[in-house]
Amino acid sequence: MIGTRAQKSEKIAVEKIFAILITIFASITFVIQPLFSVPDEGTHFANAYSIFHEDTKQNKFNDYRYPNEIDHYRDFSFVTSFTRKGVFPQDKLTFKFKSSSVQYLPSAVGMLIGQWIYPSKGVILIFGRLFNLIFYSVAIYFAIKKAKFGKWMMAAVALLPMSIQQAVSISYDVFFFVTVFLTFSLVTNLVIRQERLKWRDYLPIISVICLLFLAKQCSLVMFFYFLSLPVSLIRPNFFTSAIDAVWQFFDRHRLIFLAVMVLSFLLFIQYYFKNYDGLTRGLQVLFNTFFRPDIKTDLDAILVTGVVGNFGWLTHRLPEWFVILDFIFLFLIVLNEKPVKLQNRFVFMSSMVFIGNILMVFLTMFSAWTIGFLKLFDIMYVSGEQGRYYTPFLICLIPLGIYLKKFITVKLSDLAMKRLFVGMLLANFTYFAVLTLLFYYTDDGGSQFIIQFSSWLRGLI
């Protein structure tokens, strides 16, 4: 009997486990996650709502742009957000669509339906979250199912507490996560393909390219994947010959290749920081941002921990010791992925895509936020980065993990793998749910909940 259960467990596909866990995690989060408690959710609310509506009351969304009132949850007065009708029926129905609107389309459709059902901000937001969640769950399920390798790591990253918080929101990060996962899933199919592409094979490629242009700017770094795919996929031409020549040079002269890359990077930093004291300032800001937690004091709390779980408006988070366990867990997962033969060029480029995203976020936040919005011209580090910008790109480390299997052997049985996977993700989500309940639904943020619970029990006796 025990053997039969174990055999059935081993036959459960990764995508099915993902479907079960995302249903459980999302359902609970859907209930306990407060309105407008996800970073910038008020702004996303306004952007999504404006796709189908013309705001008749100017700037009415300013009330939603900042963190929600925690006291409304601690005294349960937040219920009025669902029962009290807003001024939404006064807004004219319209359709203002542009390329950036695509990121908000799932939540915008949900918000429109929510308004028709009952025009309160609570109901409208909840329906926006619901449609975003459905979009996330279906798209990620499809990406995992179609991927040729890396399924476990993909599912693990998609179920991290940080990912769940974003999935149950109206943030455009949902579209961003989906774009990264679908692109990587497509690339896993292309990189192991033996025969040339047929005309019908170009449709998913074109679709993914469109998604990369429509998602966050940093997702464009994934275009580098297409430079590392087998040139045998298409008919030989000058372009494929040039790419192949570059990678042949990489295989023969790796140190020279890396030196050229470093030199190119330095020239780019010199150009990017030409109005801010040039190369030396750029390198100093880069070093301080990622290697000096004494200068950039939120490096560990927001950037590193935030990859896995810094919640609310950066108000409560997982402790760093738990995040270390999560990174160990992800490392074990990727070392036990399905073995597949990958070219060194693809492993190298996938690693560069991961690093490239970090650098793109760094440069964007320097010019758009640190210098642009905050006007901190003399600051020697970048302000405003959050770990969630890097979370979906963790899957780009899968090829490197598979490559490291040559040197590091950690073999888990299929049953042990599933138990580790489910156990760690359940532990993560439970921690996230408890933190959320304590922070928002107790009078003191949960600082004395054990004492209070003990007193309550004694009162019952």
N, C-alpha and C positions, 0 to 999 in steps of 0.2 A: 504493500500500500504506500509506504514511504517512498519506495523507488519509483512508483508510478507518478506520484506528485512531483518528484524531482525531474522526471523525464518531461512532464508537461510544462514545468517551469522553464526548462532549457529550450523548449520549442517556441516560447513566446517571443515574437519579434520585438526589436528595439522600439519601433514606431508605435507598437501597441502599448508597450509600457509607458511610453511618453504620453499617449492619448489618455491612459488611465490616470497618471499622475497630474497632468495639466488640468484634467477635469476636477480632481479633488482640490488641488492647490488653488486654482482660479475661483472655484465656487466659494471657498472659505474667504479668500482675499476679497472677492466681490462684496461680501457682506461686511467685513471688518475694516476695509480700507476707507478712511474718511474722504469726504468730498474735497476736491482741490488740495489733497495732501501730497500729491506727486509734484516734484519740482516743475514750475512753470505751467502747471495744468490749467490755471486760469487763463493764461495767454493762449494755450492750445484750444481751450473752450471757445474763446472769442474767434480765433482763426477758423476753426471748424464750423462754428455757427454761421459765420459770415458768408460761407459758400452758398447757402440757400436762403439767406435772409439779408434784408437791408435794415441796418440799425436805425430805428426812428428816434431813439433817445441817445444822443451823442455821449460816448465815453462811459456808457453804463457798465461796461465790462471791466473798468478799472477796479471795481470792488473785488474782482475774482483773480487779479493778477498777482496777489501776494499770499503768503501762507494763511491757511484757514485758522479760525479762532479755536484753539484747543479747548477752551472752556465750554464751547458749545457741545463738545462731545462728553466732557466730564460731568455736565449737568443734563445731558441728553436733550438739550433744546435744539439740536441739529435736526430733529424730526420735522420741524417746521419748514426746512428746506425742501422737503418732499410734499408737504400738505399745502403750503401757501403758494398760490398761483402768482407768477411773475408777470412782467409786462410783455412777455414774448409774443402773445397773440397780436400785439399792435404792430409788430415788424412785418414788412411786406415780404412776400415770398419772391425770390429772385434766383438767378443762377449766375454767380460771378466766378468763373473758372479760369485758372491759369495753371501753368506747369507745377508750381509749388503746391497747388490745391490737392494734387493727387495723394500726397502724404496724409491728408486729413479726410479723404473721401469715405473710408469705412466709418469713422466716428461721426462724420457729418450726416451720413445717411441715418445712422442710429439716432442721432440727436433730433433729426427731423421727425422720425417716427415717434420718439419720446414726447416731443411737443404736441403732436396730434393726440396722443393718449392722455397726457395731462401736463399742462404748461407750467410746471414748477422747475426751478433750476436743478433740484435733486433728481427728478425723474429724467429730465433731459440729459444730464451728465451720466446717469446710470446707463441709459440706452446707448449713449456714445461709447462708453466703456465696453458695453456688451458686444457691440459690433466690431470694435477694435480687437477685442479678445478672440472673437470667432475668426476674424481674419488672421490673427497671429497663430492660433492653434492649428487651423487648417493648412496654412502655408508652411509652417514649420514641420508639421506631420508629413506633408508631401515632400519637403526637402530631405528629411531624414529617410523616408521610404525609398526615394530615388537615388540617394547617394551610394556610390560604389564602395566607399570605405569611410571610416571616421564616424559612424552612426552613433556610437556610445558617447563620444565626446560632444557631438552636436546636441544630442538629447540632454546631456548633463548641463551644458551651458544654457540651453533654452529653459531649463527648470531651476536655475539658480535663483535665490530670492530676489536679486536685482532684476533679473529678467521677468519674474512674475509680477513685481511691482509695476514695471513698465507695461506689461501685457494687459493688466487690469487698470488701464488709464486711457485718456484720449490723447496722449502724447504722440507726436509724429515719430518718436523713437521706435514705435511698433513697426512702422513701415521700414525704418532703417534696419532693424534686426532682421526682418523678413528678407530684405534685399541682400544682406550679407549671407544669410543661410542659403537662399536660392542660388546665388552666384557660386558659392562654394560647392553646393550639391551638383550643379551643372559641370563645374570644372573637374570634379572627381570622375565624372563620366567621360569627359573629353581626354583626360590625361592618360587613361588606360585603354582608350579606343585604338584598335588596330587598323581598321579600314578608313577610307576617305569619307568625308562628310557628304551626305546626299542633300538635295535641296530642302527636304522636309526637316533636316537637322538644324537648319539655320534659324528656324522660327524661335526655338527656346533661346538661342544665342542672342538674337536681336531683341527679344523680350527682356532678357537680363541686362543687356546694354542700356535699354531704355530705363529700367529700374535704377541703374547706377547713376544715371544723369538726373533722375527725379528725386532720389534720396538725398541724405546729407552729403555735403561736399566731400567729406573725408572718405566716403564709400568709393570715390573715383580711383582710389589707390588700387582697387581690385582689378583694374584694367591690366595691371602688370602681369596678372596670371596668364593672359592671352599671349604674352611674349615667351612663356616657358612651356607651352603646349607642344606636342609632337608636330613637326612641320609636315609630316606625312598625312595630316588630316585634310590638307588641300593640295591642289596641283602645284608642282614646283614653279616658283617665279622668283623675281629678283628679291622681293621682300622676304620670302622664306629662306632663300639662300643667304641673305645678309644676317638674319636672325640665327640661322644654324652656324654661320661662321663665328659669330660672337660667342655662342655657347661652346663651340669647339675650342676657342681661345680660352674660355673659362675653365674647361676641363684640363688644358695643358699648362696654363699659366695663372693659377688661382691667386697667387700673391700679387701679381701685376694687376689682375682684374680688380681685386679688392682695393689696391692703391688708387686705381683710376676712379673707382666709386667714391672713395673717401675724398679725393681731390675735387670731384664733381660736387659732392655735398658741401665742401668748404666754399666753393665758388658760389653755390646757391645761397648759403647763409650770408656771405658777403653781399650778394645782390639784395636779399630780402631785408637785411638790416642796414642798407646803405644810408637811410635817413636817420638811423639810430646808432651811430658810431661804428657801423660796419661789423666785420668778422669777429673781432675780439669781444664786442658787446654781445653779439649773438651767441657765441660759445659760452660766455659767462652766464647769460640768462638760461641757456639750455642746461648747463651744469647745475646751477642753483635750483632749477625747477625739479630736476629728477634725482639729484644726489646730495642735496643739502636740506634735510628735514629741520635743521635748526634755523634755517633762513625761510624756507617755505614750510611753515609749521603744519599745514594741512596735507602734506605729502602722503603720510601714512593713513591718516584718518579719512580723507576724501578720495584721493587718487587710488591708492592700493586697496584699502578696505572697500571702497566704493565699487570696485570691479565686481565684488560678490554681494555686498550688502551694506549700503549707507542709505537709510530710508527717510521717508517724509521729506521735508525741506532740509535734509542733512541734520535731522534732529535726533535720530536714534539709529544705532548701527550695530553690526556684529563686532565682537572684540577681535583684536588682531590675532590672538592665539587660535581662534576658531577659523579665521581666514587662512592661516597657515595650514591647518588641517584640510581645508577645502582645496588648496593648491596641491597638496600631497595627493589627495583623492583624484583630482583631475590628471595628475601625472601618472598615477597608477592606471587610470582608465585608458589614457592614450597609449601606454605601453602594452596594453592588452587588446588593442584594436586589431581588426582583421589584417593579417600580413598581406602586403601587396608590393609589387616591385615598382618603385618610383625612380625616375631619373633625378640625378643630383641637382640639375638645373631647376626642377620643379620644387624640390625641398628648399633650396636656397631662396627662390623667388617667393615662396609662400611665407618664409620667415621674414623676408624683406617687406612683404605686404603688411604683416603684423607691426613691424617697426615703423613702416611708412605711415600707418594710421596714427600712431603716437606722435610722430613728428608733424603731421598735418594738423592734428588737433592743437598741438603746441603753437604752431605758427598762426593758425586761425585765431586762437584765443588771445595771442599776443596783440595782433593787429586790430581785431574786431572788439575785444573786450577790455584787455588791460590798458592798451593805448587809446583805442577808439572810444569806448563807453566810459570807462573809469577815469581816463585822462591821467593815468599814473606814468608819466613820461620818464621818471627817474628810477622806477622800480627795477630791481635786478632779478626778478623771477616772474613767471606767468601766473596770473590770477584767474580763477573761474573754471578751471578744468575739473571734471568729475569722472570717477572711475567707470560710470556706466557708458561713457563714450568708447571704452575699450572692450567692454564685455563681449559683444558678439564676435569680435575679431579673435577671441581666444581659439576659435575653431581653426584659424589659419596656422596654428601651431601643430595641428594633427600630422601633417607630413613630416615635420621635424621629429615628433614623437615616434612615428613609424620607423624613421631612419635610425633613431637611437636604439631601437630594438636589437640592432647588430652588436651593440656594446653593453647594453643593460638587459638582463633577463629577469623579468618578474612575471611569472606565469600563473594566472588564476583560471580555475575551471569556469565553465559557462555559468554554473549555478552560483559559485562564489562571486563572480562578476556581477550577476544580477542582484545578489543580496547586498553587496557593497554599494552598488548604484542606488538601489531603492532605499537602503538604510541611511546613507549619507544625505540624500536629497530630502528624505522625511525629517531628518534631524535639522537640516537647514531651514526647511519651511516651518517646522514647529517653533524654532528659535525666532524666526521672523514674525510669526503670528503672535507669539507670546509678547515680544517686544512691542508690537503694534497695539495690542490690547492694553498692556500696562501703561504705555505712554499716553494713549488717547482716552482711555476709559476709566482711569483711576484718578482720585483727587490729587495725589502727589506724584503722578508719573510712575507709580509702582515702587517708590523707594522704600515703602514699609509694608508691602503686600503680604509677606510671610507672617509678620507680626499681626497684621489685621486679620488675616485668614485664620491664624491660630486663636485669636480672641473670639472670632465668630464661632469657631468650633466649640470652644469652651462654653460659650453662651448657649449653644444648642444642648450641651450636656447638662 
